[in-house]
């Protein structure tokens, strides 16, 4: 069931992203300044900007910290964690300026993506 839910989410996002003239890449590797390749579930590419969406079943504080390091190393402008979460992970994410969207709120995910795209196009 979890896999089907992720596939529906990805299909939905592909339609939105392509309608904006951007590219959505699944399981994208981005090489960081450190030389390490970091794997992201979804990457939205447009012009010189990259936004990453990482889909996790359950979010932990460790996941937030790990993904934050990926963000710093790769220079990604926006990183969204799409997951079920806990209070400790949410607190850490807010301190590190990492967006967390509840996995049951696909509409909120769409809104955050569109807002970021508006900002980079302005």
Buried (B, 14 or more C-beta within 10 A) or exposed (E): EEEEEBEEBBEBBBEBBEEBEBEBBEEBEBEBEEEEEBEBBBBBBBEEBBBBBBBBEEBBBEBBBEBBBBBBBBEBBBBBBBBEBEEEBBEBBEEBEBBBBBBEEBEEBBEBBEEBBEEBEE
